[in-house]
């Protein structure tokens, strides 16, 4: 494949619908979704993708039932513990982006420790978008700029990017969304200005390595002019 995205971002949609259609509890769908995420991390590593961002939990997801949210937080904590060993072994960095003010204190601390432990790893980066919203990210960036008293004449796109959660990361080249919906749903709305979009009808738990390969093949054939 001639052209592999340097930064691949994925909106992992369809866990709940996958469970409902099979007459299973929603928790089963979320658990299967986490298992799929671990598989996809490995598939991307094999293909040499340097930055992978997974949209795990949005700011809007806090409106879901309390028991479901609590289960999702526990699932992510388990995922973090298990994946950290692999990341360290492969010299990969972990970055969690989003607002942490509503996260359980123990989880927030675990995230901070995991990020610190992998900060110097250079081989690749796994980005987890947790309690993340693109609009709130931009609002927070503007607030930081205001607090620093940066004058209007010095504010440009570069200044905005320096104050985003994703500062220092390359913009996504390709965004894949599973589940059949064709929208970004408040995901990386600043960073995705020139991203290629690919929509897969399969629910996230059913997403296969062949589906990933098809998306990457499609991306490799696109001509990206960036307005030139």
N, C-alpha and C positions, 0 to 999 in steps of 0.2 A: 504494500500500500504506500503510495507516494507521499500522501499528506495526512499525517496523524495530528489531531488537535493537541496543542501544548496544554490547554486547559479545557477539560470536559466537565460540564455541570449537568446534573440530573435532577429532575423533579420526579420524585418517587411516588406516583399517584396510583391509587386503586386497591390498597390493602383492605379497606373496609368492604368495598363492593365485592372483592374476591371472596371474602369470608361469607358475606350475605348470600351470594349466589350458590354457595356450597352448604348452606344451612349451618354454618359454624359460628361460634362466638367471635365478635370483633377482635378479641385478643389474639385469636389464632391467626388472623390476617396480619396483625402487627408483628407477631413473632416471626411469621414466615417472611415478612418484609425485611426484618433485620437480618435474617439468614441470607436473603438475597443480596442485601447490601454488602455483606462480607464476601460473597462470591464475586460481585461486580468489582470490588476493590482489587481482588486478585486478577481478574481478567484485564483490568486497566494496567496493572503493574506489568503483566506479561507483554502488553503492547507498547510499553514505553511511554505511557501518558504521564507527564510530569506533575500535573495538578488535577486533582479530581475533587469536585464539590458536590456534596449530597444534601439535598433539601429535606431535612429530617422533620422539622416541626416549625410551623409558621407562627407569627404573632396572633393570627386569627384562630389558630388551633386551641388557644387557651379557653375558647368559648365551648369546647366540647365537654361532655360529662366529666365530673371530677374523678371518678374511678378510672375512666379511660386515660385521662391525662396522667394520673399517678402511675398507671401501668406503663405508659410510654416513657416516663422519666426513669423508671426502674430498668426498662429494656435498654435505654440508652446508656445508663450507668454500667450495665453488664457488658454491652458492646464495647464501651470505652475500655474497661478492664481487660477484656480479651484481645482487643485489637492493638492495645498499647504494646504488648509483647512482640507482636508481629512488626509493628512500626519500628521499634527499637532494633530488632534483628535486621531489618532491611534499611536502616538508617534513613527513615522517612519521618517527616515532620507532621505534627497534628496542629490544626488551627480550628478553633470553634468560633464562628461568627454569629452575632445576634445580641439581643439584650439579655443580660444575666440577672437583672433585678428581680425577676419573678421565678427564677430557678430555685429548687430546693438548695439550701445552704451546703449540704454535703456534696451534692452534685457539682455545684459551682466550684467548690474547693478541689474536687477531683479533676475537673477540667483544667483548672489553673495548674495543678501539679503535673498533669499529663502534657500540657503545652510546654511547661518549663523543662520537663525531662527530654523532650524531642526537639527543642528549639534549635539546636546546632546541627541537626540532621539535614543533609543537603540533597539526598538522592531524589526525593519527590515529596509532594505535599498532599495530605488528605485534609480537606476542608469540610467541616460539618456545620451546616446552617441550622442552628437551633434557637428557637424563639426569635426567628428572623423575619423581618419585613423590609422590603426595599424602600418604601416611603419613609418609615421611621429611621432607617439608616441614614438617609439623606438629611432628614430633619436634625438628627444628632450631629451630623457632620457640620451643618450650618451653625448649630449652637456652639460647637467647639471653636469654630472660626470667630464667632462673635466674642466668646470668652477671651480669646487671645488678642482681641482688639485689632485684628487685621483689617486694614483700610480697604474700602470698596475697589479702589484702582488696582489692588494687588490680588483680588479674588478672581480666579479663572478655573477652568476645568481641572487643571493640575492641583490647585489648592483644595478643591472639593475631594479629589481622589486621595489626597494625603490624609484626609480625615475620615474616610470610610472604614468600615470594619475590614475590608479586603485590601487595605493599603499594602503596597509592595507585591501584590499578586498580579499576574498577567490577566487581562480581560478574558472571559471565556470565549473560545473559538466556536464551540458547539454546545448547545443546550438540548438535551433529550428530555421529553416528557412522556411518561407512560400513562395508561388509563383512558386514552381516547379523547381527553379534553385538549383543546388547542389554544392555550393562553399561558402567560407567564405567572399569573397569580402572585404578583408582588415579589417576584424572585429576581434579584440582581438587575433591577430595572435601570440603574445607571450603567452598570458594567456590561449589559447585554446590547448596547447600542448597535454594535456591528457583529453580534454573534449570529451564527447560523442556527436555525431551529429545526428540530426533527421530532415528529410526533408518532408515537407507537400506540396502537390500539390496545395492546395487551395490558392487563393489570400488572402492577409492579411484581407481585410474587411469581408471575408466569414469565417475566422477562428472561430471555435466555442469552447465552453467549453468542448464538447465531444472530439474535436480534441486535446485539451490540455491534457485531461485525457488519451487519447490513447498514446500520446507522453510520458507522465509520466509513464504509465504502461510499455511501451517498455523499458524505461530507467531502471525501477526497476528490470527488468529481465536480464539486462546485467551484466556480471562479469568483474570487473575492477581490473586489476592486477598491473597497473602502471609499467610495465616492469619487475615485479618480477617473 
